[in-house]
Each structure stands twice: as C-alpha cells, then as structure tokens.
C-alpha cells in the first residue's frame, strides 16, 4: 500500500487571521505491515516537530479499556 502524509504549520503573527507561510512536511512511503506504517508515522511526527519518547503501538481494546477503568476507579 502507498501512503502519503502532509502536515503544514503556519506562523501566526499579529492577529489570528494573519497567516504567514510556515513549514510543510510531506512524506510518502509504501508499506504492507502495520509495524512499518507505525514507524513511518513516528518519523513523520518527529519531522513535524513533535518529541516522541516511546514507540507507537496498537493496544487491543480490552487492554486499553481495562486500564482506563482501573485508572478511573482508583481516583474515587
């Protein structure tokens, strides 16, 4: 499969509507495995200026919601 991701940042100087050209990051890649797609997406986010101190992953719904419920209940 072929993927293309684009992120564009405007520099807002002065008022909200005063958009100045900023940075545009575009990445194109081909991947068949989910892990490869996640790695490319991580690199895209870093190229857009985000700091990622970990690994993007897919968490099964059961694990995600179980962790959320435990966290919510522990706040009582």
C-alpha positions in Angstrom: 0.0 0.0 0.0 1.1 3.5 -0.7 0.7 6.2 1.9 1.1 10.0 1.9 1.1 12.2 4.9 1.3 16.0 5.0 1.5 18.5 7.8 1.5 22.2 7.3 2.3 24.8 10.0 1.5 28.5 9.7 3.2 31.2 11.7 0.5 33.4 13.2 2.0 36.8 13.6 -0.2 39.6 14.9 -3.9 38.8 14.6 -5.4 35.4 14.2 -6.1 35.8 10.5 -2.5 37.0 9.7 -1.2 33.7 8.4 2.4 33.7 7.2 4.0 30.9 5.3 5.5 28.3 7.7 6.7 24.8 7.3 5.2 22.0 5.3 6.3 18.4 5.9 5.3 15.7 3.4 6.2 12.0 3.5 5.4 9.3 1.0 6.1 5.6 1.6 5.0 2.1 0.8 4.4 -0.5 3.5 2.5 -3.7 3.9 3.0 -4.3 7.6 1.3 -2.3 10.4 4.6 -2.0 12.3 6.3 -0.4 9.2 3.4 2.1 9.0 3.7 3.0 12.7 7.5 3.5 12.3 6.9 5.8 9.3 4.2 7.7 11.2 6.6 8.2 14.1 9.2 9.7 11.8 6.5 11.9 10.2 5.5 13.3 13.7 9.2 13.9 14.6 9.6 15.7 11.3 6.6 17.9 12.2 8.4 18.9 15.5 6.8 16.5 18.0 9.0 14.8 20.5 8.2 11.1 20.9 9.8 9.3 23.9 8.5 5.9 23.1 7.0 3.7 20.5 3.6 4.0 18.8 1.7 0.8 19.1 -1.8 -0.7 18.7 -3.3 -1.7 22.0 -6.2 -4.2 21.9 -9.4 -2.6 23.1 -9.7 -5.0 26.0 -6.4 -3.9 27.4 -7.0 -0.2 26.8 -10.4 -0.1 28.3 -9.4 -2.3 31.3 -6.5 0.2 32.0 -8.9 3.1 31.7 -11.4 1.6 34.1 -8.7 0.8 36.7 -7.4 4.4 36.4 -10.9 5.9 36.8 -11.8 3.7 39.7 -8.5 4.4 41.5 -9.4 8.1 41.6 -12.5 7.5 43.9 
